[in-house]
C-alpha cells in the first residue's frame, strides 16, 4: 500500500510540473513576446463603437525563431482535420464579450505536411505515354504530419467585442 501511495504521489508531482510549465502569457499590443523559441504578437485596430461596445479587429501572429517544428502523425490520412491535438498556439481574448458572433478565443495551426503516394490502378486507363511507369502515373496525397519551418509566420484575424472604453486583453499558450 505504501508503494502505491508513493507511486501515486510521484506521478501527480510530475503531472503537476508539466501543467505548470504550460501557462498563459499576457501579450501587449504591438510588442513581440518570446515563448519557447516562438515570437508571438498581436495588433488591435478599433473598427467602431456601437451600443456600449467597442468592435476591434485583432490580428494575432506567431513566428518560429527556433529550429524547424515537425510533428508526425501515427497514421497517415487522406483528409486533414484541425483538432485540439494539432493546435500550435491558443489565443484567449480575456475581456471579449462574445456577443454578436464575435470571438473569445482563437487557434493557430502549423502547416500540414503531405506526401505523394504512387499506386497502380488496374481499372484506370493506361498512361498516354507508354514509356511512363504505371506506378508513378497515379498519385494520391496523404497527410503525414505538421510542419512549421524556421522563420515562417502564421497569422489570423479575429473580430472581437469588448465593453466601451476598454482595451482588449490577449493571452497565449504555446502547445
C-alpha positions in Angstrom: 0.0 0.0 0.0 2.9 2.4 0.8 4.4 1.7 -2.6 1.1 2.5 -4.3 0.8 5.8 -2.5 4.4 6.7 -3.2 3.9 5.9 -6.9 0.7 8.0 -7.0 2.5 11.0 -5.4 5.4 10.8 -7.9 3.0 10.6 -10.8 0.9 13.5 -9.6 4.1 15.6 -8.9 5.4 15.1 -12.5 2.0 15.7 -14.0 1.8 19.0 -11.9 5.2 20.1 -13.2 4.0 19.5 -16.8 0.9 21.6 -16.2 2.8 24.4 -14.5 5.3 24.6 -17.4 2.4 25.4 -19.8 0.9 28.7 -18.7 -0.8 31.6 -20.4 1.3 34.6 -21.2 -0.3 38.0 -21.4 0.7 39.9 -24.6 1.0 43.6 -25.1 -0.4 45.2 -28.2 2.2 45.7 -30.9 5.0 44.1 -28.8 6.8 40.8 -29.7 7.0 38.2 -26.9 9.4 35.3 -27.0 8.0 32.0 -25.8 9.9 28.7 -26.2 11.6 29.7 -29.5 8.4 31.3 -30.9 7.7 35.0 -31.2 4.1 35.9 -30.7 2.3 39.3 -31.1 -1.0 40.9 -31.8 -2.2 44.1 -33.3 -5.6 45.6 -32.3 -7.5 48.1 -34.5 -10.7 49.8 -33.3 -13.3 49.4 -36.0 -16.3 51.2 -34.4 -18.2 51.9 -31.2 -21.8 50.9 -31.1 -24.4 50.3 -28.3 -21.9 50.5 -25.4 -19.3 48.1 -27.1 -16.1 48.7 -29.0 -15.5 46.5 -32.0 -11.9 45.5 -32.6 -10.2 43.7 -35.4 -7.3 41.7 -33.9 -4.5 40.1 -35.9 -2.5 37.5 -34.0 0.7 36.1 -35.3 3.4 33.5 -34.4 6.8 33.3 -35.9 9.2 30.3 -35.5 12.6 31.7 -34.3 14.0 28.3 -33.3 14.5 25.1 -35.1 12.0 23.6 -37.6 8.9 22.3 -35.8 7.8 18.9 -37.2 5.1 16.6 -35.7 4.4 13.3 -37.5 1.1 11.5 -37.2 1.0 7.9 -36.1 -1.2 7.1 -39.1 -1.4 8.9 -42.5 -4.8 10.2 -43.6 -6.3 11.4 -46.9 -8.1 14.3 -45.1 -6.7 16.9 -42.7 -8.9 17.7 -39.7 -8.0 20.5 -37.4 -8.3 19.2 -33.8 -7.1 20.4 -30.4 -4.3 17.9 -30.6 -2.9 19.8 -33.7 -3.0 23.3 -32.2 0.2 25.2 -32.3 -0.9 28.3 -30.3 -4.1 29.0 -28.4 -5.0 32.7 -28.0 -7.6 33.8 -25.5 -9.3 37.2 -25.6 -9.9 37.7 -21.9 -12.3 40.6 -21.8 -14.2 39.8 -25.0 -17.9 39.6 -24.6 -18.6 37.1 -27.3 -21.8 38.8 -28.3 -22.9 39.1 -31.9 -20.8 36.2 -33.1 -17.6 37.8 -32.0 -14.6 35.7 -31.0 -13.5 35.0 -27.4 -10.6 32.7 -28.4 -8.5 31.6 -31.4 -6.3 28.8 -32.5 -3.3 28.8 -34.9 -2.3 25.5 -36.6 1.0 24.6 -38.2 1.0 23.8 -41.9 0.0 20.2 -42.9 2.8 18.0 -44.3 1.8 15.9 -47.3 3.4 13.0 -49.0 2.6 11.8 -52.5 2.0 8.1 -52.7 2.1 6.5 -56.2 -0.1 3.5 -56.9 -1.0 1.2 -59.9 -4.6 1.2 -61.0 -5.8 -1.8 -62.8 -9.2 -0.5 -64.0 -7.9 3.0 -64.9 -6.8 3.9 -68.4 -3.1 3.5 -69.2 -0.8 6.5 -69.3 -0.8 8.4 -72.6 3.0 7.8 -72.8 3.6 4.1 -72.9 7.2 4.7 -71.6 5.9 6.1 -68.3 5.9 3.8 -65.3 2.3 3.0 -64.4 3.1 3.1 -60.7 4.2 6.7 -60.8 1.3 7.8 -63.1 -1.4 7.7 -60.5 -0.6 9.6 -57.3 -2.6 10.3 -54.1 -1.5 12.8 -51.4 -1.6 11.7 -47.8 -1.3 14.0 -44.7 1.5 12.6 -42.6 2.1 15.4 -40.1 2.5 19.1 -39.4 5.5 21.4 -40.1 6.4 25.0 -39.1 9.8 26.0 -40.6 12.3 28.3 -39.0 11.5 31.9 -39.9 7.9 31.1 -41.1 5.0 33.2 -39.8 1.4 32.2 -39.3 -1.3 34.9 -38.6 -5.0 35.1 -38.4 -7.5 37.9 -37.9 -10.4 37.9 -35.4 -13.2 40.3 -34.8 -14.0 40.8 -31.1 -16.3 43.0 -29.0 -15.3 44.5 -25.6 -17.0 46.9 -23.2 -16.8 50.5 -24.4 -13.7 52.3 -23.3 -11.6 49.2 -22.5 -8.7 47.8 -24.4 -8.6 44.1 -25.4 -6.5 41.8 -23.2 -4.9 38.9 -25.2 -3.2 35.8 -23.6 -1.5 33.0 -25.4 -0.3 29.5 -24.7 2.1 27.6 -27.0 1.4 23.9 -27.2 
